Amino acid sequence: MMTKADVAAWLSERNDFCILTHRKPDGDTVGSAAALCLGLRKLGKRAWILANPELTPRLAFLHAGLTVDAPGEGDTLVCVDVAAPGLLPKAFEPYREQIELRLDHHGTAVSFTPNELVEPLTAACAEIVYEILAELGVELDREIAQALYVGTSTDTGCFRFANTTPHSFMTAAICAQAGADIFKLNQQLF
């Protein structure tokens, strides 16, 4: 199991990424993928999100301009918020064995990648992505903050679920400070 510092160092050593989300994508997988993709791009890396055929219009704005239909040759595949290989969309099955890193927060997660960071006491994968971006020295902008906020707020039920922690509130506050339009996002999502 990797630490956030390990993941940051591992990501720093690579340049080309394709990020995968789970089937029936929710705000956490969509927001985590968008934030990680944008953060990696801020570091000068080539990063894309594999277009999920099940993405709904409600969350599609987060992936606008960030998707590809297939990973590029030599891309490092990363999945976010995917607790088990069976949770990948059917369209992603050809890439399952190529996923090199998994970031997740589900305590019931099944190990299926060579490199993993799983933090079951964290309410949302977006909180983990935020910490990794901080380790990498990525300064949040409005777009990254919006993605992180969507991930954190949706997986905590707008901070009503029992999984909500002080870290969840801290992440949301940092997102607001970085320009996330919390009122508009809450109206849209809840």
DRENKOL-306096 format. One line per 10 residues: number of its first residue (from 1); their letters; for each residue x, y, z of C-alpha. Coordinates in nm, 3 decimals, decimal comma, always signed. Layout:
NUM	a	X/Y/Z ~ ...
***
This chain:
1	mmtkadvaaw	+0,000/+0,000/+0,000 ~ +0,134/+0,340/-0,098 ~ +0,126/+0,667/+0,095 ~ +0,022/+0,999/-0,057 ~ +0,389/+1,097/-0,075 ~ +0,464/+0,767/-0,257 ~ +0,183/+0,834/-0,506 ~ +0,302/+1,192/-0,566 ~ +0,657/+1,068/-0,634 ~ +0,525/+0,789/-0,860
11	lserndfcil	+0,313/+1,035/-1,061 ~ +0,608/+1,275/-1,086 ~ +0,815/+1,006/-1,257 ~ +0,565/+0,965/-1,541 ~ +0,437/+1,202/-1,810 ~ +0,140/+1,051/-1,994 ~ -0,178/+0,948/-1,815 ~ -0,525/+0,815/-1,886 ~ -0,768/+0,816/-1,592 ~ -1,055/+0,569/-1,558
21	thrkpdgdtv	-1,381/+0,604/-1,362 ~ -1,635/+0,348/-1,244 ~ -1,962/+0,243/-1,406 ~ -2,269/+0,452/-1,326 ~ -2,029/+0,737/-1,247 ~ -2,113/+0,947/-0,944 ~ -1,979/+1,285/-0,841 ~ -1,680/+1,138/-0,659 ~ -1,536/+0,933/-0,945 ~ -1,611/+1,210/-1,196
31	gsaaalclgl	-1,477/+1,490/-0,975 ~ -1,170/+1,293/-0,868 ~ -1,081/+1,213/-1,230 ~ -1,127/+1,573/-1,341 ~ -0,923/+1,716/-1,055 ~ -0,639/+1,467/-1,103 ~ -0,635/+1,524/-1,479 ~ -0,629/+1,903/-1,444 ~ -0,368/+1,889/-1,169 ~ -0,138/+1,670/-1,376
41	rklgkrawil	-0,180/+1,907/-1,671 ~ -0,079/+2,200/-1,449 ~ +0,245/+2,014/-1,389 ~ +0,306/+1,999/-1,765 ~ +0,204/+1,636/-1,802 ~ -0,022/+1,491/-2,070 ~ -0,339/+1,368/-1,900 ~ -0,679/+1,258/-2,022 ~ -0,988/+1,088/-1,884 ~ -1,114/+0,780/-2,065
51	anpeltprla	-1,464/+0,874/-2,187 ~ -1,716/+0,683/-1,976 ~ -2,020/+0,589/-2,188 ~ -2,239/+0,598/-1,876 ~ -2,156/+0,960/-1,780 ~ -2,479/+1,156/-1,736 ~ -2,539/+1,516/-1,848 ~ -2,569/+1,617/-1,479 ~ -2,193/+1,568/-1,426 ~ -2,061/+1,590/-1,784
61	flhagltvda	-1,954/+1,953/-1,739 ~ -1,663/+1,834/-1,521 ~ -1,515/+1,626/-1,806 ~ -1,570/+1,877/-2,087 ~ -1,255/+1,890/-2,299 ~ -1,075/+1,629/-2,086 ~ -1,177/+1,298/-2,245 ~ -1,039/+1,056/-2,502 ~ -1,200/+0,748/-2,653 ~ -0,897/+0,524/-2,591
71	pgegdtlvcv	-0,572/+0,549/-2,397 ~ -0,269/+0,661/-2,595 ~ +0,020/+0,427/-2,655 ~ +0,243/+0,437/-2,349 ~ -0,015/+0,605/-2,126 ~ -0,004/+0,521/-1,757 ~ -0,355/+0,408/-1,658 ~ -0,492/+0,525/-1,324 ~ -0,837/+0,459/-1,181 ~ -1,012/+0,667/-0,917
81	dvaapgllpk	-1,288/+0,564/-0,677 ~ -1,304/+0,211/-0,822 ~ -1,340/-0,041/-0,538 ~ -1,323/-0,357/-0,753 ~ -1,249/-0,448/-1,115 ~ -1,613/-0,544/-1,170 ~ -1,708/-0,180/-1,115 ~ -1,534/-0,069/-1,433 ~ -1,767/-0,009/-1,729 ~ -1,787/-0,295/-1,977
91	afepyreqie	-1,622/-0,070/-2,236 ~ -1,313/-0,044/-2,010 ~ -1,259/-0,421/-1,974 ~ -0,982/-0,433/-2,240 ~ -0,777/-0,195/-2,024 ~ -0,828/-0,360/-1,685 ~ -0,494/-0,543/-1,678 ~ -0,312/-0,224/-1,781 ~ -0,423/-0,013/-1,481 ~ -0,110/+0,066/-1,283
101	lrldhhgtav	-0,247/+0,280/-0,998 ~ -0,572/+0,281/-0,804 ~ -0,681/+0,561/-0,571 ~ -0,980/+0,470/-0,356 ~ -1,152/+0,515/-0,021 ~ -1,375/+0,208/+0,004 ~ -1,300/-0,022/+0,297 ~ -1,438/-0,317/+0,103 ~ -1,203/-0,251/-0,188 ~ -1,051/-0,542/-0,378
111	sftpnelvep	-0,685/-0,516/-0,469 ~ -0,644/-0,539/-0,848 ~ -0,360/-0,304/-0,946 ~ +0,013/-0,319/-0,871 ~ +0,010/+0,024/-0,701 ~ -0,268/+0,135/-0,467 ~ -0,364/+0,396/-0,215 ~ -0,684/+0,308/-0,030 ~ -0,797/+0,513/+0,271 ~ -1,121/+0,369/+0,409
121	ltaacaeivy	-1,159/+0,638/+0,678 ~ -1,173/+0,911/+0,414 ~ -1,524/+1,011/+0,307 ~ -1,447/+1,069/-0,061 ~ -1,176/+0,982/-0,309 ~ -1,169/+1,352/-0,401 ~ -1,022/+1,425/-0,057 ~ -0,737/+1,184/-0,133 ~ -0,682/+1,344/-0,474 ~ -0,670/+1,686/-0,308
131	eilaelgvel	-0,395/+1,567/-0,069 ~ -0,194/+1,414/-0,355 ~ -0,219/+1,736/-0,557 ~ -0,099/+1,927/-0,251 ~ +0,198/+1,686/-0,223 ~ +0,275/+1,758/-0,588 ~ +0,266/+2,133/-0,524 ~ -0,036/+2,194/-0,749 ~ -0,205/+2,523/-0,669 ~ -0,580/+2,483/-0,691
141	dreiaqalyv	-0,763/+2,692/-0,947 ~ -1,139/+2,731/-0,982 ~ -1,179/+2,434/-1,216 ~ -0,985/+2,190/-0,997 ~ -1,161/+2,322/-0,686 ~ -1,503/+2,271/-0,847 ~ -1,415/+1,909/-0,932 ~ -1,285/+1,837/-0,582 ~ -1,589/+1,997/-0,423 ~ -1,829/+1,792/-0,635
151	gtstdtgcfr	-1,649/+1,471/-0,534 ~ -1,642/+1,557/-0,166 ~ -1,993/+1,696/-0,141 ~ -2,167/+1,418/-0,334 ~ -2,002/+1,133/-0,142 ~ -2,097/+1,297/+0,189 ~ -2,454/+1,376/+0,080 ~ -2,377/+1,747/+0,100 ~ -2,209/+1,683/+0,437 ~ -2,512/+1,504/+0,587
161	fanttphsfm	-2,387/+1,143/+0,581 ~ -2,216/+0,977/+0,878 ~ -1,893/+0,940/+0,677 ~ -1,840/+1,320/+0,683 ~ -1,524/+1,413/+0,874 ~ -1,349/+1,736/+0,970 ~ -1,121/+1,668/+0,671 ~ -1,428/+1,670/+0,444 ~ -1,521/+2,018/+0,568 ~ -1,160/+2,134/+0,540
171	taaicaqaga	-1,142/+2,014/+0,179 ~ -1,469/+2,193/+0,100 ~ -1,343/+2,514/+0,262 ~ -1,020/+2,501/+0,062 ~ -1,225/+2,449/-0,255 ~ -1,442/+2,751/-0,172 ~ -1,133/+2,959/-0,104 ~ -0,990/+2,853/-0,443 ~ -1,303/+2,974/-0,624 ~ -1,549/+2,683/-0,635
181	difklnqqlf	-1,900/+2,822/-0,672 ~ -2,046/+2,623/-0,385 ~ -2,393/+2,776/-0,400 ~ -2,433/+2,705/-0,771 ~ -2,289/+2,353/-0,741 ~ -2,517/+2,268/-0,447 ~ -2,819/+2,393/-0,640 ~ -2,720/+2,187/-0,942 ~ -2,631/+1,869/-0,752 ~ -2,879/+1,865/-0,465
***
